[in-house]
């Protein structure tokens, strides 16, 4: 399959910092000088006596400081109780982690043939997903009218690709044959045989990265793949947001 490589570029914007100097005005310091001039007016040593009295005033102020230091002591006791509460959330966060790591990548498997109703189509890469959705809608409309239920997940089988687009078969497994099929629809069997299984999560547009990883995997293992690729949609593409898709990609081997 033709794989398009997309590269994202990030621009770094340097940040400039400016420092501002603050000038200190020392001219205001002479203001206490007039206060010193008041000292010659009172020659008596009496003003000197209040000075020690002022020094005694800070002494009682020291007594409330121990009282304030005692207040934080009870506040420290509830702190351990709060530290115990955050412990449960980490245990809950550990559960979803294995879900992502369980996805197989290059798992050897054997495809079993299934009876499917299929429709042929062609698509351009620019509008590929919309074309596939239209094909699934046509198949679902036919099956709904005849009351036929799905017997498996919807699939896309790529029969040929080039730089501009691809041809495909949209398939839905069924247990009974539908009637009055249009010319572009038919009943047949899905692909079978040995294949490698890969998993893609996310939008259809991001599948370029998945197929690039698949190509690298085949090159590393020196495996030869057939010209057919199968996508099995584990999430319903008609009801699931495009960025929430989960798709099995099967690569049949020669």
N, C-alpha and C positions, 0 to 999 in steps of 0.2 A: 504493500500500500504506500502511496505517496505520502510522505510526512513533511509537514511544514514546521520549520523551527522559528520560534518567535523569541526574541531577546528583549528584555526590559532594561532600560537605562535609567539610572538615578543621578540627578544633578545635585552637587554639593554646593551649598551657598555659604561662603565664609562669613562669619559674624565679626564685625569690628566693634571694639570697646573703647569708649572715651572716658578719660579721667578728668575730673574737675578739681582744681585747687581752691581751697577756702582760705582766705587771708584773715588772720586774727588781729583784731584792733587792740593794741596795748594802750591806746590813749585813754581808755576808760579807767585804767588802774589808778591814775592819780586821783580819782574821785574820793577814795578813802582819805586822801591827804587833808581835805577840809575837816573830816571827822577828827583827825589828830590835832588840829588847831584848837579844838574845844578843850583839850587837856590843859593848856596853859591857863585858861579862864578859871579852872577849878584847881587851885594849888594844894588844897587839903588832901591828905592821904586817904580820906574817906572813900574816893572812887576806887582805890585799890582793893578795899575790903569786899565790894560786890564781886570782884573777879574770882576770888576763891569760892564765893557762894555759887557762882555759875558753874564752877568745876564740880561742886557737890551735886548739882542737879542731874548730870548724866549718871551718877551712881544709882539712884532709884530706877532710872530707865533701864538699867541692866537686868533688874529683877524680872520684868515681863518677858525678856528674851527666852529664859528657860521654859516659861509657860508656853510660848509659841512653839518651841522645839518639841514639847510633849504632844501637841496637837497632831503632827504628822504621824506619830507612832500608831494611833488607832487606824489611820487611813491606810497603813501598810498591810493590815490584816485582811481586808477584802481583796487585795491584789492577787493572792494565790487562787482565790475562788474564780476570778476572771480568767486566769491563765489556764484553768482546767477546761473552760468552755470551748476554746478553739481546737482542742485535740480531736473531736469527732469529725469535723469537715475533711481533714486529710484522708481519713479512711474511706469516705464516700467518693472523693475525687479519684481514688486509685482504681475504681471499678471500670470506668469507660476506657482506660488505657489499653487493655488487651484486645478490645474490639478492632482497633486500627491495625495492630500488629498481626492479627489472625488472617488478614487478607493474603491469599496465595499469590505468588508471582512466579510464573513459569512452572506451575504444578502440572505434572503429567496426568492426563485423564483420558478416558475413552467416551466419546459421544455416542449416545444411543439414538437411533432414528425415531422420529415422532411424526405422526400424521399432522400435517399443517395445511391451512388455507393460506395462499400466498398471492402477492401482487407484485408485478415487475415495475420497475421505475428507473429513471435516470435523474441525476441531480448535479448541480454545480456546487463547488466547495463553499462558495459564499453563502448559499441558501440551503446548505445540506440538511440541517436539523429541521427546518420548516418543511422540507420536502418529505422527510421521513415521518414527521408527525401527520402530514396529510395522508400518507399511505396507511398508517395505523388507523386513522379515523375512518378511512374507506372500509377497511376490513372489519372494524368494530361495528360500523353501521350495518353492514351485511349480516353479521352474526347476531346482532341485537334484533333485527327484524325477523329472523328465523328462530329466535330463542335458543341459540347455540352458545353454550358457555365455553370459556377458555379452559384448556387442559394443560396449561403451562404458561411460561413467560413469553412475551413478545420478543421477536428476534429480527435482526437485520443480517443478511448474508451479502457480502460484497463480492460481486462476480467479476468486476474489472474496474480499474482505476487509471487515471492519467492526470496530467497537470491541471486540467480544467474541471474535471468532475469524475463521476463514477456511475456504474450501473449496480443495481441491487435487487434483492428480493426481500420484501417485508413479509414475515411469516408469523402466524399465531397457531399454536397447537390446538387441535380439536379432537373430539372423540367420534363425531359423526360428520358425514359429508354434507356441506351446504348445497342448496339447490339454486338453479338459475344464476350461475356465476357470470359476471361480465367477461368480456374477451380477454382483458388483461389479468384476470384472476384464474387460479387453478388450485387443485388439491394435489399434494405431493408429500414428500418426506423431507425432514430436516437433515442436514449433513451428519455423517457418522464417521467413526474411526478414531485413531489416536490424535491427540491434540494437546497443546499446552494451554493452561488456564491462567489468565491474568485478571486483575480487578481494577476497575477505574471508579473513582468517586469524584463527583463534581460535574461541571457543565460539559456539554458536547464539544464546545470550542476548545477546552483544555485537553481534549483527548490527543492532541498533537504530541504533548509531552509523554503520554502513556505509550503511544505507538513508537515514539523515538526510543523509549526505554526498552520496549519489546524488541526492536531491531538490534539494539546493543546487546541484549540478552542472547538473541539468536547467534550473533556474531561471536560472542564470547564462548558459547557452547558449541559453536561450529555446527549448528543445526540448519537444515533446509526446510523451509515452509512452503506449503502450496500457495497458489495465487488467490486463495479464498480466506477471508476473515469473517468470523461470526461474532456478533454482539448480542448478548442476551440481557434484556432490560429487567433487572430484579425489582426496580421501582417502575410503576406505571408512568410512561412518558407523557401520557395525556393528563395526568392528575398531579404529577410531582413537579415542583419548581426545578428549573433546568440546572441550577447549581447544587441540587440535592440528589442528582441521579446516582444510582449505583448500577454499574454495568459489568458483566462478565465478558471478557474478550477471549475467544477461543482461536488458537492458531493451529490449524491442521498441519501435521508434518508429512513429508514425503516418505 
